[in-house]
Amino acid sequence: VQLQASGGGLVQAGGSLRLSCAASRRTFSSYGMAWFRQGPGKEREFVAVISWSGGTTYYAESVKGRFTISRDNAKNTVYLQMNSLKPEDTAVYYCAADRIPVRKEVARTPLADFGSWGQGTLVTVSS
């Protein structure tokens, strides 16, 4: 599956952005989706995941309460609404698709099971 992320940009601390990730797969609605990020000089880290149905979400502690992951299966698109942004949120954000359909425990999705990755979109938060 091909993933196309968009929506990144420059924002001041406290501001908001919404990232989008469009998927080419016709069976998009059967697969969990996630967002990851990689800050300057840092390892790639998990941000949020959403189940194939959209009914279950799970977040990294660092973004819980500020970020919201959602999906529109009719549009083959997953979103990441980011509010109250902080300079430490500065990173390239990547969307990823689970390769296992209809997974029940999205919070336990192994990193290796995210088989498809988007190209990334840069988010820069200024202080």
ZITAQUI-V155429 format. One record per residue. RES is the residue in one letter. SS is DSSP state (helix for helix, strand for strand, loop for the rest). PHI is phi in radians with two decimals (NA if undefined). D_LAST is the distance of its C-alpha to the last C-alpha in Angstrom with 1 decimal. Layout:
res:RES ss:SS phi:PHI d_last:D_LAST
res:RES ss:SS phi:PHI d_last:D_LAST
This chain:
res:V ss:loop phi:NA d_last:36.6
res:Q ss:loop phi:-1.75 d_last:34.1
res:L ss:strand phi:-2.11 d_last:30.5
res:Q ss:strand phi:-2.18 d_last:28.3
res:A ss:strand phi:-1.60 d_last:24.6
res:S ss:strand phi:-2.69 d_last:22.6
res:G ss:loop phi:1.86 d_last:19.7
res:G ss:loop phi:-1.21 d_last:16.7
res:G ss:strand phi:2.93 d_last:14.3
res:L ss:strand phi:-1.77 d_last:10.9
res:V ss:strand phi:-2.49 d_last:9.1
res:Q ss:strand phi:-1.40 d_last:6.2
res:A ss:loop phi:-0.96 d_last:5.3
res:G ss:loop phi:1.62 d_last:8.9
res:G ss:loop phi:-1.46 d_last:10.5
res:S ss:loop phi:-2.32 d_last:13.5
res:L ss:strand phi:-2.53 d_last:15.4
res:R ss:strand phi:-2.17 d_last:18.9
res:L ss:strand phi:-1.61 d_last:20.3
res:S ss:strand phi:-2.21 d_last:24.0
res:C ss:strand phi:-2.44 d_last:26.5
res:A ss:strand phi:-1.67 d_last:30.0
res:A ss:strand phi:-1.95 d_last:32.9
res:S ss:loop phi:-1.55 d_last:36.2
res:R ss:loop phi:-1.25 d_last:38.3
res:R ss:loop phi:-1.21 d_last:40.9
res:T ss:loop phi:-1.72 d_last:40.8
res:F ss:helix phi:-0.83 d_last:37.1
res:S ss:helix phi:-1.18 d_last:37.9
res:S ss:helix phi:-1.68 d_last:39.5
res:Y ss:strand phi:-2.18 d_last:36.6
res:G ss:strand phi:-1.18 d_last:33.5
res:M ss:strand phi:-2.30 d_last:30.2
res:A ss:strand phi:-2.50 d_last:27.0
res:W ss:strand phi:-2.05 d_last:23.4
res:F ss:strand phi:-2.23 d_last:22.2
res:R ss:strand phi:-2.57 d_last:19.1
res:Q ss:strand phi:-2.38 d_last:18.7
res:G ss:loop phi:-1.43 d_last:15.6
res:P ss:loop phi:-1.01 d_last:15.8
res:G ss:loop phi:1.23 d_last:18.7
res:K ss:loop phi:-2.06 d_last:19.2
res:E ss:loop phi:-1.33 d_last:22.2
res:R ss:loop phi:-1.15 d_last:22.3
res:E ss:strand phi:-2.29 d_last:21.9
res:F ss:strand phi:-1.23 d_last:23.2
res:V ss:strand phi:-2.02 d_last:21.1
res:A ss:strand phi:-2.82 d_last:23.8
res:V ss:strand phi:-2.43 d_last:27.4
res:I ss:strand phi:-2.33 d_last:29.8
res:S ss:loop phi:-1.24 d_last:33.6
res:W ss:loop phi:-1.02 d_last:35.9
res:S ss:loop phi:-1.54 d_last:36.7
res:G ss:loop phi:1.53 d_last:33.3
res:G ss:loop phi:-1.41 d_last:34.6
res:T ss:loop phi:-2.25 d_last:32.8
res:T ss:strand phi:-2.31 d_last:29.2
res:Y ss:strand phi:-2.62 d_last:27.5
res:Y ss:strand phi:-2.23 d_last:23.9
res:A ss:loop phi:-1.20 d_last:22.1
res:E ss:loop phi:-1.02 d_last:21.3
res:S ss:loop phi:-1.18 d_last:17.6
res:V ss:loop phi:-2.07 d_last:17.5
res:K ss:loop phi:-1.03 d_last:20.4
res:G ss:loop phi:1.56 d_last:20.1
res:R ss:loop phi:-2.00 d_last:17.1
res:F ss:strand phi:-1.89 d_last:18.6
res:T ss:strand phi:-2.35 d_last:22.0
res:I ss:strand phi:-1.71 d_last:24.3
res:S ss:strand phi:-2.62 d_last:27.3
res:R ss:strand phi:-2.57 d_last:30.0
res:D ss:strand phi:-2.17 d_last:32.5
res:N ss:loop phi:-1.17 d_last:35.5
res:A ss:loop phi:-1.21 d_last:37.2
res:K ss:loop phi:-1.87 d_last:34.6
res:N ss:loop phi:0.93 d_last:34.1
res:T ss:strand phi:-2.35 d_last:30.4
res:V ss:strand phi:-2.03 d_last:27.9
res:Y ss:strand phi:-2.15 d_last:24.5
res:L ss:strand phi:-2.35 d_last:21.2
res:Q ss:strand phi:-1.51 d_last:19.5
res:M ss:strand phi:-2.06 d_last:16.0
res:N ss:loop phi:-2.02 d_last:14.6
res:S ss:loop phi:0.85 d_last:11.9
res:L ss:loop phi:-1.14 d_last:9.8
res:K ss:loop phi:-2.11 d_last:7.5
res:P ss:helix phi:-0.95 d_last:5.9
res:E ss:helix phi:-1.25 d_last:9.6
res:D ss:helix phi:-1.45 d_last:11.0
res:T ss:loop phi:-1.04 d_last:10.6
res:A ss:strand phi:-3.09 d_last:14.3
res:V ss:strand phi:-1.55 d_last:17.5
res:Y ss:strand phi:-1.79 d_last:19.0
res:Y ss:strand phi:-2.10 d_last:22.8
res:C ss:strand phi:-1.72 d_last:25.4
res:A ss:strand phi:-2.54 d_last:28.6
res:A ss:strand phi:-2.00 d_last:32.1
res:D ss:strand phi:-1.14 d_last:34.4
res:R ss:strand phi:-1.67 d_last:37.7
res:I ss:strand phi:-1.80 d_last:39.7
res:P ss:strand phi:-1.32 d_last:40.6
res:V ss:loop phi:0.92 d_last:40.6
res:R ss:loop phi:-1.19 d_last:39.1
res:K ss:loop phi:-1.54 d_last:39.4
res:E ss:loop phi:-1.89 d_last:37.0
res:V ss:helix phi:-1.12 d_last:33.7
res:A ss:helix phi:-1.13 d_last:31.8
res:R ss:helix phi:-1.85 d_last:34.1
res:T ss:loop phi:-1.14 d_last:33.8
res:P ss:loop phi:-1.13 d_last:34.0
res:L ss:helix phi:-0.96 d_last:31.5
res:A ss:helix phi:-1.14 d_last:34.5
res:D ss:helix phi:-1.49 d_last:35.6
res:F ss:strand phi:-1.50 d_last:32.7
res:G ss:strand phi:-1.57 d_last:34.9
res:S ss:strand phi:-2.23 d_last:33.0
res:W ss:strand phi:-2.27 d_last:29.5
res:G ss:loop phi:-1.38 d_last:27.6
res:Q ss:loop phi:-1.44 d_last:26.1
res:G ss:loop phi:1.63 d_last:22.5
res:T ss:strand phi:-2.37 d_last:19.7
res:L ss:strand phi:-1.50 d_last:16.3
res:V ss:strand phi:-2.01 d_last:13.1
res:T ss:strand phi:-2.12 d_last:9.9
res:V ss:strand phi:-1.95 d_last:6.6
res:S ss:strand phi:-1.62 d_last:3.8
res:S ss:loop phi:-1.56 d_last:0.0
